[in-house]
Structures are given as structure tokens and as C-alpha cells.
Amino acid sequence: MSKRRNALVAGLATAALALSGFAATSAHAAAGFVGVILPDAASSNRWETYDRPALTAAFKAAGVTAKIQNANGDKTAFQTIADQFLASGAKVLVTVNLDAASNIAVQTKAKAQGVPTIDYDRLTLGGTESYYVSFDNTKVGVLQGTGIVNCLKAKGVKNPRVVYLNGSPTDNNATLFKAGYASVVGPYLKANGGTLVDDQSVPNWDNVQGGTIFEQMLTKAGGKLDAVVSANEGLGLAAVAVLKKNGLNGKVCVSGQDATDAGLAAVLTGDLSNTVFKPIAQEANAAAALAVALFKGQKATTATGMTSQGKTMVPSVLLTPTAITASNVEVVVKSGQTTAAKICAIAGAAACTKYGVK
């Protein structure tokens, strides 16, 4: 009898532990989290240097758990991360897509599980995203193009010879950037006897490939170019490296965007003529505000704009970018996104002193 009683007690204890473990697991699943997938760390260092810490801080301030992973440019890894998030209790997904197809697959799975999705920075054409948070990316392109035109004017260039070094053809942002800068640079070339010598896109925003493509462009142009309209600083600096080898850096106008430390330093030294500042903290805070509302089952009220993604209109938060030249690099420092020390360590003290960056 004693043995049977002991066995019964042991069985009940085991069952209690199992139920306790199930309850804990269920409670954990009920608590959930927000899953965030960043695209890579190679095309621009903004994702790890600026976005990750800004998003982390925003969710921490809201008291909501967020898990942030980087797909490192791998579409299969992107989808695997999403699957893992969905399987482990994600209640909202925030993604920066690598291309439309891979993110549509993720959004379709999320929707089937009742998990809302937010497109962060890059819109997924044809997707099922719940919200979109970014900057006015056509405006970004307009600012890039305007900076190039102003540089050409300042240099007194006649009959300018220009190339477009566009971003990834699978990134809708790259399409919007080009639409913006082409709307400014194209008419200027036509009005001033200029020539668009070449116009190419760089797959996956690959900076190494961008440098190779630009070197081919420069060869095609016979070494004679007046401006490179490059879609971001990674590509712009890849072009600058080629220009340096040919003794042309500082003589050719080169655009960028993202306001990275290296990019801002290049603006101060004259290697880049202009860039575009997108306050990442604003973007991260806007995405976190939407995600937190969705996580808590509340109505999201901050997405007051609407953006077409091809099939439907998506409620959106579109922020305002700022044009940057050497004369106002200090704007980025004052925003708190970076420090003068980081920029000046690359640009040199003389360049920083010249433009009042401190």
C-alpha cells in the first residue's frame, strides 16, 4: 500500500509540475513580444549603429519586450527569423524587407496567425502590411538631386556629364529616390546642354559591386565626369574611392544619404558634395508607437498618411528628411544621432574647425 501511495503522490507531483510548466509557457506566450527584423549590416551601417539602439530604447521606454535580429542580407535567414518569431509568441512584426517576395511570404504567414505587420523604412509592394513608417523618400531624392545641381552651379560646370548610381532594383525606396533626383537633375541637364552618361542600379545595395559598376562608368565616360548621383553614402563612398585612384575626388560632385559618420566626414572634406539626414530616432519612435499600440490591442492613431503599395492604400507615417552640405553638418550633431568627435576622427580637426563642427 505504501509503495502504491508513494507512486500516486509522485505521479500527482509530476502532473502538477507539468501543468505548472504549461501554465508558465502559456503565460509567456500570452505576454508575447514585438519581433523586429533588420535587413543587413553591409549596405549601410545605419541599421546596427542607429536603428537597433533607437528601437531598443523606444520599446524599453514603453515597457514592451522587443526581439531584434538582423537577416544580414540573406532572404532565407529573413524568413527563418520571422518563422521563429511567429512560433515563439510574436504579437507584432516590424520588418525592413530585402525584397517584396520574401517579405510578402512573411506577411502572409503573420496575417494567417492574426499578427499585424509594420513595414519599417521600406514599403513592400503588393504585401499585406498593416502600417508603413518611413521618410518621404521621393523628397529624399529631390534633396539629393538639388544638392548635385547646386554643386554643379557652384563649380561653374558647363555641359555637365553625369551618371546615376542607383540603389537596389528590388527596393522600392531606390525607385522613389531615383524618381526624386531625376526630376531635378534631368531638367537641369536638358536646360544646360548636359549629358546623362550612364544610369545603372546596384543589386542588393552592394557597395563592392557599386564600386565596380562605377569604375566601368568612369571608363565609359573617358574619365570625364562632373557628377555622380549616388543613392546612398555607401555607394557614394564606393564611387569616391574610385575617384581618388584617378585623382578626381573633390572635383566631381557626389551625393549620398543616411548621414553616417563616414558620409558626414566625406562631406566636410569635400569628397561628397551633399547628403541627406534622416533622423533615425524619429523613425524608430514612430514605428515603436504603432507596434506598442497594436501589441496592447489599442487603436493606432499616429499613422495619418496613406501610401499606395500597388494593391491597397497603407496607413503611413512619413517623416521629413533634411539636406546636408558642409555648412550644416552640425545639424546632425545637435540632433544627438552622432557626435562631433566621431565625425572629426575621420574628417580631421581642420575640416571640422573650418565648418564649425564641435
Secondary structure, 3 states (H helix, E strand, C coil): CHHHHHHHHHHHHHHHHHHHHHHHHHHHHHHCEEEEEECCCCCCCHHHHHHHHHHHHHHHHHCCCEEEEECCCCHHHHHHHHHHHHHCCEEEEEECCCCHHHHHHHHHHHHHCCCCEEEECCCCCCCCCCEEEEECHHHHHHHHHHHHHHHHHHCCCCCCEEEEEECCCCCHHHHHHHHHHHHHHHHHHHHCCCEEEEEEECHHHCHHHHHHHHHHHHHHCCCCCCEEEECCHHHHHHHHHHHHHCCCCCCCEEECCCCCHHHHHHHHHCCCCEEEECCHHHHHHHHHHHHHHHHCCCCCCCCCEEEECCCCEEEEEEECCEEECHHHCHHHHHHCCCCHHHHHHHHCHHHHHHCCCC
